Amino acid sequence: MKPELVVFDMAGTTVYDGEYVVAQCLCDALEAAGHPVPLPSAVALMGIPKPIAIRQLLGEQGVTLPEPRIAELHHDFIARMLNYYRESPDVAPIAGTEETFATLRAAGIKVALDTGFSRDIADAIIERLNWSDKIDGSVTSDEVENGRPYPDMIYAMMSRFGVTDTALVAKVGDTPSDLQEGHAANCGWVIGVTEGTHTAEQLSHQPHTHLIPSVATLPALFQ
C-alpha cells in the first residue's frame, strides 16, 4: 500500500541549513533581549511554533513576559532567519530530497511541506530552493489554530488535496514534535529521519512506524 499524501518537515528533514542554525537563531534573539538560554534547550523544542518555544524557554528560566514582548522576540527571530535563508551559502536541499519528491509525485502521491516556521520564513526557503514546482503545497504553524504537536497542519493539507483517510497519509520529520504530530493525526506512516536534529536513539522513544536515515530512502518504504 502507498500513501495518497506525504507531509514533510522542512529544516533538518528536507532542508539543510547548517548545524542547529534555527535553535541558534532562537537563542541569539533571546540573548539579545537579555534572556540567554542554553542551546540544547532550544534544540529540544525544534519543530513547534516559535512563539510557543520562546514562552517555554523563558519559562524554564523563570521568566514570564507579556504577549507583545513575546511577539517582539519572535519578530527578531524571524528577521534573523530570513536573513540566513536568503543569504547563507549553506542553505540547500538535503541530499536525495528532490529526487524523492519527484519519485513520489510520479507515483501519484501528493507532496507537501509543513513547518513550525511562520509563512514568511517558509516562503523564503521555498523561493531560495526553487521548490514551488517541486511540491504540491505547504502549510505553516501560523496558518492553523494549533501547530505541532497538534495535527492541524496535516488536516489542512488533507483538506486541500481531498484526502479523507489519515491511514493514507505519511508524516516525515526529524524532531519529536514531528512524530507526535503524525501520531496525533493517526497517520498510517509516522516516519522519523535520523540525520537531522535528533538521533535514532532520541527518536526511538517517540511514536513512530519507521525510522530512516534520510528522505532519500523514503520511496523504498512504499514499494
KOLVEX-515004 format. One record per residue: residue in one letter; x, y negated, z of N, C-alpha, C in turn. Coordinates in pm, 1 decimal. Example, Ala and Ser with C-alpha at 12.3 -4.5 7.8 and 13.67 -1.06 7.14 Angstrom:
resn	n.xx	n.yy	n.zz	ca.xx	ca.yy	ca.zz	c.xx	c.yy	c.zz
A	1319.0	569.0	780.0	1230.0	450.0	780.0	1320.0	330.0	780.0
S	1285.0	225.0	708.0	1367.0	106.0	714.0	1290.0	-3.0	787.0
This chain:
resn	n.xx	n.yy	n.zz	ca.xx	ca.yy	ca.zz	c.xx	c.yy	c.zz
M	84.6	120.1	0.0	0.0	0.0	0.0	87.9	-124.8	0.0
K	43.6	-226.5	-70.8	117.3	-352.4	-72.8	26.6	-465.1	-25.2
P	84.2	-571.8	26.1	3.1	-684.5	73.9	-50.8	-768.2	-41.3
E	-152.7	-846.2	-11.7	-201.0	-946.3	-106.2	-130.5	-1079.5	-85.9
L	-78.9	-1100.6	35.6	-17.7	-1228.3	72.3	99.4	-1202.4	165.7
V	212.4	-1267.2	138.4	326.0	-1264.4	230.0	354.7	-1407.9	273.4
V	355.8	-1429.4	403.9	379.6	-1562.3	460.7	518.4	-1563.0	523.3
F	607.3	-1642.5	465.8	746.2	-1650.3	510.6	769.3	-1774.3	595.7
D	850.9	-1759.8	697.1	908.0	-1874.6	767.6	1007.4	-1944.8	675.2
M	1047.1	-2064.0	712.3	1143.9	-2139.3	631.4	1283.8	-2131.2	692.4
A	1321.6	-2225.0	780.0	1459.0	-2231.1	831.2	1498.1	-2101.9	902.1
G	1608.1	-2043.6	859.4	1659.9	-1922.7	921.0	1609.8	-1794.7	858.1
T	1501.0	-1803.6	782.4	1443.5	-1685.8	717.4	1462.7	-1691.6	566.9
T	1419.4	-1801.6	507.7	1434.5	-1820.3	362.8	1529.0	-1935.0	329.2
V	1552.1	-2023.1	425.4	1634.3	-2142.3	403.3	1758.0	-2137.0	492.3
Y	1875.1	-2143.0	429.8	1998.9	-2155.1	506.4	2028.3	-2303.3	527.6
D	2052.7	-2341.3	652.1	2080.9	-2482.2	680.7	2193.4	-2497.7	782.4
G	2278.3	-2396.9	793.6	2384.8	-2403.0	891.2	2341.1	-2335.8	1020.2
E	2431.8	-2325.5	1113.3	2403.9	-2251.8	1236.8	2335.4	-2340.4	1340.2
Y	2213.3	-2307.1	1374.1	2137.2	-2374.5	1479.9	2119.5	-2524.3	1454.9
V	2110.2	-2563.8	1328.4	2100.1	-2706.4	1296.6	1971.5	-2766.7	1351.7
V	1860.3	-2695.9	1335.9	1732.7	-2750.5	1382.3	1736.6	-2772.2	1533.4
A	1783.0	-2671.3	1604.8	1792.1	-2683.5	1750.8	1887.7	-2795.9	1790.0
Q	1996.7	-2810.4	1716.0	2093.3	-2914.8	1747.9	2033.6	-3053.6	1726.1
C	1958.1	-3070.3	1617.2	1893.4	-3199.8	1593.3	1792.7	-3231.4	1703.3
L	1724.6	-3129.2	1750.9	1631.1	-3150.0	1860.9	1705.7	-3192.6	1987.0
C	1816.6	-3125.6	2015.4	1898.7	-3162.5	2131.7	1954.4	-3303.8	2116.4
D	1998.2	-3339.0	1995.9	2055.5	-3471.6	1972.4	1951.6	-3581.3	1995.4
A	1828.2	-3556.4	1949.9	1722.4	-3655.8	1969.3	1692.3	-3673.8	2117.7
L	1691.6	-3563.6	2191.3	1665.0	-3572.9	2334.5	1781.3	-3638.3	2408.9
E	1902.6	-3604.3	2370.5	2018.9	-3664.1	2437.4	2025.0	-3814.1	2412.1
A	1992.9	-3855.3	2289.7	1994.1	-3998.6	2257.5	1893.8	-4074.9	2342.4
A	1789.7	-4004.9	2387.3	1688.8	-4068.5	2471.0	1720.4	-4054.9	2620.6
G	1836.2	-3995.6	2650.7	1876.5	-3982.6	2789.6	1829.3	-3856.4	2858.0
H	1791.2	-3755.4	2776.4	1741.9	-3630.7	2833.2	1815.6	-3511.6	2771.7
P	1943.6	-3494.1	2802.5	2018.4	-3383.0	2742.3	1964.6	-3247.1	2787.2
V	1961.1	-3153.3	2693.1	1918.7	-3016.1	2723.7	2018.6	-2919.8	2661.8
P	2034.1	-2801.0	2717.0	2128.4	-2703.9	2661.1	2080.6	-2651.8	2525.9
L	2173.6	-2633.4	2433.7	2139.4	-2582.4	2301.9	2066.4	-2447.5	2308.3
P	2109.9	-2350.9	2390.9	2037.0	-2223.1	2394.2	1889.2	-2238.5	2430.7
S	1857.2	-2338.0	2512.3	1717.0	-2359.9	2547.9	1636.2	-2402.3	2426.2
A	1696.6	-2486.5	2342.1	1628.3	-2529.2	2220.1	1617.6	-2415.2	2119.9
V	1722.2	-2334.8	2108.4	1720.0	-2220.2	2016.2	1605.9	-2125.4	2052.3
A	1583.8	-2106.9	2180.3	1479.3	-2014.6	2225.1	1339.7	-2059.1	2184.5
L	1324.0	-2187.6	2151.4	1192.1	-2240.8	2116.6	1175.9	-2264.8	1967.7
M	1267.7	-2215.9	1886.9	1256.7	-2236.0	1743.1	1131.5	-2167.5	1688.9
G	1069.0	-2236.6	1593.8	951.0	-2181.4	1528.7	820.4	-2241.7	1574.5
I	817.6	-2297.9	1695.6	693.9	-2357.2	1743.8	688.2	-2504.3	1702.9
P	569.3	-2565.9	1706.0	560.4	-2708.4	1671.8	656.3	-2790.3	1756.7
K	725.6	-2882.2	1692.6	832.7	-2951.5	1763.4	785.6	-3043.4	1876.3
P	669.3	-3108.8	1867.3	625.4	-3185.2	1985.6	605.8	-3095.5	2108.1
I	556.8	-2973.6	2085.5	540.1	-2879.5	2196.2	676.4	-2838.5	2250.6
A	772.0	-2814.1	2159.8	907.2	-2778.2	2202.5	969.2	-2890.5	2285.6
I	948.7	-3014.5	2243.6	1003.5	-3128.6	2317.5	944.6	-3133.6	2457.6
R	812.1	-3119.8	2468.6	747.4	-3123.0	2600.7	800.0	-3010.0	2689.3
Q	816.5	-2891.3	2630.0	860.8	-2777.4	2709.7	1005.5	-2794.6	2754.8
L	1092.2	-2843.0	2666.1	1231.9	-2864.4	2702.4	1244.0	-2969.9	2812.7
L	1167.1	-3075.9	2801.1	1168.4	-3177.6	2905.9	1115.4	-3121.3	3036.6
G	1010.3	-3039.1	3027.0	953.5	-2979.1	3147.4	1052.7	-2890.6	3219.8
E	1137.4	-2820.9	3142.4	1240.1	-2737.3	3203.7	1342.0	-2820.9	3280.3
Q	1352.5	-2949.4	3244.6	1442.2	-3040.9	3315.3	1369.3	-3119.3	3424.6
G	1242.0	-3086.7	3444.8	1163.3	-3156.9	3545.6	1119.1	-3294.7	3502.3
V	1112.8	-3316.6	3370.5	1077.9	-3448.2	3316.5	941.2	-3440.7	3248.9
T	854.3	-3534.1	3280.5	724.5	-3547.7	3214.9	715.3	-3686.7	3153.8
L	687.0	-3691.3	3023.5	677.1	-3819.0	2954.3	537.7	-3834.2	2894.3
P	488.9	-3957.8	2879.8	358.1	-3979.7	2815.8	364.7	-3944.8	2667.6
E	249.2	-3916.5	2611.8	243.1	-3872.9	2471.8	305.7	-3972.3	2373.5
P	289.2	-4103.8	2391.5	354.7	-4194.6	2297.5	506.9	-4178.8	2297.1
R	563.9	-4150.4	2413.2	709.6	-4130.7	2420.4	748.9	-3998.7	2355.6
I	667.9	-3895.2	2373.2	693.2	-3768.5	2303.9	690.7	-3791.3	2153.0
A	596.1	-3870.8	2107.2	585.3	-3899.9	1964.2	710.1	-3972.8	1914.0
E	764.4	-4062.0	1994.2	886.9	-4132.4	1955.6	1004.4	-4035.2	1942.4
L	1017.0	-3944.6	2036.8	1124.4	-3846.0	2031.3	1107.5	-3755.6	1909.0
H	983.5	-3718.3	1880.7	957.7	-3634.9	1762.8	991.9	-3710.8	1635.1
H	961.1	-3838.3	1632.4	993.5	-3919.9	1514.8	1144.4	-3925.0	1492.8
D	1220.2	-3937.1	1600.3	1366.5	-3936.7	1589.2	1415.0	-3802.2	1535.3
F	1358.9	-3693.0	1587.2	1394.8	-3560.3	1537.0	1364.9	-3549.0	1387.5
I	1246.8	-3595.2	1345.9	1209.7	-3588.7	1204.3	1309.9	-3665.9	1119.0
A	1347.4	-3784.5	1163.3	1442.8	-3865.6	1087.1	1575.8	-3792.8	1071.3
R	1622.0	-3730.3	1177.4	1748.1	-3655.2	1171.7	1736.7	-3537.2	1075.7
M	1624.4	-3466.9	1080.0	1606.2	-3350.1	994.8	1591.3	-3389.9	848.1
L	1517.3	-3497.4	822.8	1501.0	-3542.4	684.4	1635.7	-3580.9	624.6
N	1716.0	-3653.0	701.8	1848.1	-3690.4	652.5	1931.7	-3566.1	623.7
Y	1925.2	-3468.5	713.8	2005.3	-3347.3	695.4	1960.5	-3270.4	571.6
Y	1831.7	-3245.8	560.4	1783.5	-3164.7	448.5	1798.5	-3234.5	313.9
R	1799.8	-3365.3	314.1	1817.1	-3437.6	188.4	1963.7	-3453.4	148.5
E	2054.1	-3455.0	248.5	2191.8	-3491.6	219.6	2294.3	-3379.6	240.2
S	2269.3	-3287.8	329.5	2372.6	-3189.6	363.0	2398.6	-3091.8	248.0
P	2525.3	-3067.0	215.9	2557.3	-2967.7	112.7	2533.9	-2825.2	160.1
D	2507.5	-2806.3	289.6	2489.5	-2672.0	343.4	2350.8	-2614.1	316.4
V	2255.3	-2698.0	277.5	2117.8	-2651.1	259.8	2106.6	-2571.0	130.6
A	2056.7	-2448.1	141.4	2046.6	-2360.6	25.0	1948.9	-2247.5	53.9
P	1896.6	-2182.4	-49.6	1815.9	-2062.1	-26.1	1904.2	-1953.2	35.0
I	1852.8	-1880.0	131.1	1924.0	-1763.3	180.9	1934.4	-1661.3	68.7
A	2048.1	-1596.5	60.2	2075.1	-1503.0	-49.2	1961.7	-1403.0	-66.6
G	1914.3	-1391.9	-188.7	1809.7	-1296.6	-221.0	1668.8	-1348.8	-207.3
T	1654.0	-1468.5	-151.1	1519.8	-1522.1	-126.0	1442.4	-1545.2	-254.8
E	1502.3	-1616.7	-348.7	1430.0	-1649.6	-471.3	1400.0	-1525.1	-553.3
E	1489.8	-1428.0	-549.7	1464.9	-1302.1	-619.4	1347.5	-1227.6	-555.0
T	1341.4	-1231.5	-422.2	1229.2	-1168.8	-352.0	1098.0	-1238.0	-385.3
F	1097.9	-1370.5	-384.4	977.3	-1443.8	-424.6	930.8	-1397.8	-562.7
A	1023.0	-1393.5	-658.3	988.7	-1359.0	-796.0	936.4	-1215.9	-806.3
T	1000.0	-1124.6	-734.0	957.2	-984.2	-736.6	816.1	-968.7	-683.2
L	787.8	-1034.3	-570.9	654.5	-1024.4	-511.6	548.7	-1085.2	-602.4
R	576.9	-1201.4	-657.1	478.0	-1267.9	-742.0	453.4	-1189.2	-870.4
A	559.3	-1125.9	-923.0	542.6	-1042.9	-1042.5	452.5	-922.9	-1014.9
A	447.5	-881.2	-887.7	361.9	-769.0	-848.0	221.6	-815.0	-809.4
G	193.1	-943.8	-827.8	60.6	-996.4	-798.1	39.5	-1034.7	-653.8
I	147.6	-1046.2	-578.0	140.7	-1082.0	-436.1	162.2	-1232.2	-420.1
K	75.3	-1297.8	-347.0	91.1	-1440.5	-321.3	205.3	-1462.6	-221.9
V	285.4	-1565.1	-249.4	400.0	-1600.6	-165.3	374.4	-1737.8	-103.9
A	375.0	-1743.3	28.7	350.2	-1869.4	98.3	457.2	-1893.0	203.9
L	474.2	-2018.8	240.2	564.5	-2058.3	347.3	483.2	-2117.2	461.2
D	522.7	-2086.5	584.4	469.6	-2160.9	698.2	584.8	-2196.4	790.8
T	565.6	-2297.8	872.3	678.5	-2352.5	946.7	631.6	-2430.3	1068.8
G	719.6	-2436.3	1168.7	696.5	-2522.8	1283.3	728.0	-2668.2	1254.0
F	783.9	-2695.3	1135.5	810.3	-2832.9	1094.6	680.2	-2905.0	1060.2
S	688.6	-3036.1	1052.7	580.1	-3118.1	1000.8	588.0	-3119.7	847.7
R	481.3	-3169.0	785.5	473.1	-3165.0	639.0	587.0	-3241.4	571.9
D	627.5	-3354.3	625.7	731.1	-3433.5	558.9	863.1	-3356.9	551.4
I	899.3	-3284.1	657.0	1023.3	-3206.8	654.0	1010.5	-3089.2	557.4
A	897.3	-3019.0	562.2	877.3	-2905.9	471.3	885.5	-2950.6	326.2
D	824.4	-3064.0	294.7	828.9	-3113.8	157.3	970.9	-3150.3	115.0
A	1049.0	-3205.1	208.1	1187.6	-3239.3	176.0	1266.9	-3113.9	139.8
I	1241.7	-3004.9	212.8	1311.9	-2879.7	183.8	1267.2	-2822.8	50.1
I	1135.9	-2817.1	28.7	1082.9	-2761.2	-95.8	1133.9	-2840.1	-216.1
E	1137.6	-2972.3	-203.3	1188.8	-3055.6	-312.0	1337.6	-3033.6	-332.8
R	1413.1	-3027.2	-224.2	1558.2	-3008.2	-234.6	1592.6	-2876.7	-305.1
L	1516.3	-2771.4	-276.7	1545.9	-2639.0	-332.0	1471.8	-2610.7	-462.6
N	1390.6	-2707.2	-506.4	1312.8	-2689.2	-629.4	1224.6	-2564.8	-622.0
W	1152.0	-2553.4	-512.0	1069.5	-2435.7	-488.5	922.4	-2454.3	-524.9
S	882.3	-2569.5	-570.3	740.4	-2592.4	-597.1	681.9	-2488.3	-691.2
D	760.9	-2446.1	-789.6	713.2	-2347.7	-887.3	750.2	-2205.3	-850.0
K	817.9	-2187.5	-736.7	862.5	-2053.4	-696.7	777.8	-1992.9	-586.2
I	686.8	-2073.8	-528.7	596.2	-2027.4	-424.6	453.8	-2061.8	-465.2
D	358.6	-2000.3	-396.2	218.1	-2028.1	-426.6	157.1	-2132.4	-333.6
G	221.3	-2156.6	-220.4	168.1	-2256.5	-128.9	246.1	-2261.6	-0.1
S	212.4	-2361.4	82.5	278.6	-2376.1	211.9	184.2	-2444.3	308.8
V	211.0	-2422.8	436.7	132.5	-2487.1	541.9	227.2	-2519.7	656.6
T	202.4	-2631.7	722.8	289.3	-2677.5	830.6	211.5	-2690.8	960.8
S	285.9	-2699.2	1070.4	221.5	-2695.1	1202.0	133.1	-2816.1	1229.0
D	159.2	-2928.4	1161.6	76.6	-3046.6	1184.9	-48.6	-3048.4	1097.6
E	-69.4	-2942.9	1017.9	-187.1	-2935.8	932.0	-294.6	-2842.6	987.7
V	-267.7	-2781.9	1102.1	-364.1	-2691.6	1165.4	-382.7	-2733.7	1310.1
E	-485.1	-2679.6	1373.3	-511.3	-2717.4	1512.8	-401.7	-2666.5	1605.0
N	-357.0	-2543.9	1581.1	-255.5	-2482.7	1666.2	-145.8	-2420.7	1581.0
G	-20.8	-2459.4	1608.3	91.0	-2396.7	1540.3	125.3	-2263.4	1604.8
R	240.1	-2208.2	1568.6	283.4	-2082.8	1629.8	294.0	-2098.0	1782.6
P	267.0	-1991.2	1855.1	243.7	-1853.2	1811.0	100.3	-1822.4	1773.2
Y	15.7	-1924.2	1762.2	-123.0	-1901.2	1723.0	-130.0	-1865.9	1574.3
P	-237.5	-1803.0	1529.6	-244.9	-1753.8	1391.6	-299.8	-1852.9	1290.5
D	-321.5	-1978.8	1331.4	-393.4	-2073.4	1246.0	-331.2	-2092.3	1108.0
M	-198.1	-2099.7	1100.8	-135.0	-2123.8	970.7	-154.8	-2004.8	876.5
I	-149.8	-1884.5	929.9	-175.1	-1766.5	847.3	-318.9	-1766.7	798.7
Y	-411.3	-1797.5	886.6	-552.3	-1802.9	846.2	-574.6	-1909.4	738.7
A	-503.6	-2021.1	749.8	-517.6	-2126.9	649.6	-473.4	-2078.4	512.3
M	-362.8	-2003.8	507.0	-316.3	-1950.3	379.0	-411.5	-1842.8	325.8
M	-465.7	-1760.5	413.8	-562.7	-1660.8	370.8	-684.9	-1727.8	308.8
S	-732.5	-1831.8	374.0	-848.6	-1903.5	321.6	-818.7	-1964.8	185.9
R	-699.6	-2021.5	171.7	-663.8	-2085.9	45.1	-662.3	-1986.4	-70.3
F	-616.1	-1865.5	-43.2	-600.0	-1767.6	-150.3	-711.5	-1664.2	-155.3
G	-811.9	-1678.6	-71.8	-923.9	-1586.4	-75.2	-891.5	-1447.6	-23.9
V	-792.7	-1437.2	64.5	-757.9	-1308.8	126.1	-843.2	-1294.1	252.3
T	-920.6	-1187.3	259.7	-1016.7	-1173.9	369.5	-977.2	-1071.5	474.5
D	-878.4	-989.1	445.9	-838.8	-881.3	537.0	-696.7	-904.4	586.2
T	-678.9	-926.7	715.3	-544.4	-951.6	768.1	-454.4	-829.7	754.2
A	-512.6	-713.1	736.7	-431.9	-592.8	715.5	-356.4	-598.1	583.6
L	-395.0	-691.4	496.6	-329.8	-706.7	366.6	-239.7	-829.7	363.4
V	-199.0	-876.2	482.7	-110.1	-991.4	495.7	17.2	-948.1	566.0
A	130.4	-995.3	517.1	259.1	-974.0	582.9	311.5	-1107.2	633.4
K	359.6	-1109.6	754.2	426.0	-1226.5	811.2	573.8	-1193.7	830.2
V	661.0	-1283.4	782.5	805.4	-1260.4	785.4	873.8	-1379.5	851.3
G	957.6	-1354.4	951.6	1027.9	-1464.6	1016.2	1140.5	-1418.0	1105.5
D	1220.2	-1514.4	1153.3	1341.4	-1482.3	1230.0	1332.3	-1521.0	1376.5
T	1214.9	-1562.0	1423.8	1201.9	-1605.1	1562.8	1091.7	-1527.4	1633.8
P	1096.9	-1522.5	1766.9	987.2	-1460.1	1840.8	851.5	-1520.3	1806.9
S	846.4	-1651.9	1788.7	716.5	-1714.2	1760.0	661.6	-1670.3	1624.8
D	748.6	-1639.8	1528.3	702.2	-1585.9	1400.5	631.5	-1452.4	1420.9
L	695.1	-1363.9	1497.4	639.0	-1231.3	1519.3	512.9	-1239.6	1604.7
Q	512.6	-1327.0	1701.3	393.2	-1345.6	1783.1	277.3	-1399.3	1699.0
E	308.1	-1487.1	1605.6	206.6	-1540.9	1515.1	146.4	-1429.9	1429.8
G	233.4	-1347.3	1370.1	184.1	-1237.5	1287.8	100.4	-1139.2	1367.3
H	142.7	-1112.2	1489.6	68.0	-1021.3	1576.9	-67.2	-1082.3	1613.8
A	-67.1	-1211.3	1644.1	-191.9	-1278.0	1681.0	-292.1	-1277.1	1566.6
A	-240.2	-1282.7	1444.3	-326.6	-1279.1	1325.5	-365.9	-1137.1	1287.4
N	-308.2	-1038.0	1357.3	-334.3	-896.6	1327.4	-290.9	-860.4	1185.5
C	-176.6	-913.8	1145.2	-124.9	-885.0	1011.0	-86.5	-737.5	998.9
G	-103.4	-684.7	879.4	-66.3	-546.7	855.0	82.5	-522.5	864.0
W	159.8	-624.7	831.3	305.8	-619.3	842.9	351.5	-739.9	924.4
V	427.9	-715.4	1028.6	488.8	-820.9	1109.6	638.6	-791.7	1107.2
I	712.0	-870.9	1029.3	847.8	-833.6	990.2	948.2	-935.4	1043.4
G	1038.9	-886.7	1125.2	1144.5	-971.6	1177.6	1268.9	-964.2	1091.7
V	1326.9	-1080.3	1064.2	1451.9	-1090.0	988.7	1564.1	-1117.8	1088.1
T	1666.6	-1033.7	1087.1	1764.9	-1036.3	1195.8	1892.3	-1114.4	1164.3
E	1898.6	-1183.1	1050.1	2018.7	-1260.9	1019.7	2000.6	-1408.7	1050.8
G	1887.7	-1446.1	1111.0	1860.7	-1586.7	1140.3	1902.9	-1625.6	1279.8
T	1812.2	-1690.5	1352.6	1847.3	-1745.3	1483.7	1845.1	-1641.6	1595.2
H	1783.1	-1525.9	1569.9	1771.3	-1423.9	1673.1	1820.3	-1288.9	1621.8
T	1881.5	-1213.9	1710.7	1938.8	-1084.7	1675.1	1830.9	-976.4	1671.5
A	1870.0	-860.2	1618.3	1779.2	-745.9	1617.6	1739.7	-707.7	1759.6
E	1833.2	-713.9	1851.6	1803.5	-681.5	1990.0	1700.9	-777.5	2048.2
Q	1717.5	-904.9	2021.6	1623.4	-1003.6	2073.7	1484.3	-985.2	2013.0
L	1479.6	-960.7	1882.9	1350.1	-946.7	1815.9	1283.4	-813.3	1846.6
S	1361.8	-714.1	1886.0	1305.1	-582.0	1912.4	1206.2	-584.5	2028.4
H	1216.1	-685.2	2113.7	1126.8	-695.8	2228.5	997.2	-769.2	2195.2
Q	985.6	-816.1	2070.8	866.4	-886.6	2025.9	778.8	-791.7	1943.7
P	648.7	-822.0	1931.0	563.0	-736.1	1849.7	607.3	-738.1	1703.5
H	621.2	-621.4	1643.0	664.7	-614.4	1503.9	631.3	-477.7	1447.0
T	625.7	-472.6	1315.0	614.7	-344.0	1245.6	747.4	-303.4	1183.9
H	828.9	-402.6	1147.5	958.4	-376.5	1086.0	1058.3	-483.2	1129.2
L	1185.6	-444.3	1135.3	1296.7	-538.1	1145.6	1387.2	-511.6	1026.7
I	1421.4	-617.2	953.3	1504.7	-602.6	834.3	1621.6	-700.2	842.2
P	1732.5	-671.2	773.7	1848.2	-760.9	782.9	1829.0	-893.2	711.6
S	1750.2	-896.6	605.6	1730.5	-1020.6	531.3	1609.0	-1007.5	441.5
V	1561.9	-1122.0	390.7	1447.6	-1118.7	299.4	1482.0	-1047.7	169.3
A	1610.0	-1034.8	138.0	1649.3	-966.2	14.8	1603.2	-821.0	13.8
T	1588.7	-761.8	132.4	1549.1	-621.9	142.3	1398.7	-602.6	155.0
L	1324.4	-711.7	157.7	1180.5	-703.1	183.3	1103.1	-625.3	77.1
P	1122.9	-649.2	-53.4	1040.6	-580.0	-152.3	1041.3	-427.8	-141.2
A	1151.8	-371.9	-91.3	1159.2	-226.8	-78.8	1054.7	-171.7	17.6
L	1006.7	-254.3	111.5	904.3	-207.8	206.0	771.5	-179.1	137.8
F	749.3	-241.8	22.4	619.2	-233.2	-42.1	617.9	-139.6	-163.7
Q	724.6	-64.1	-181.3	733.1	26.3	-295.4	676.3	164.1	-260.3
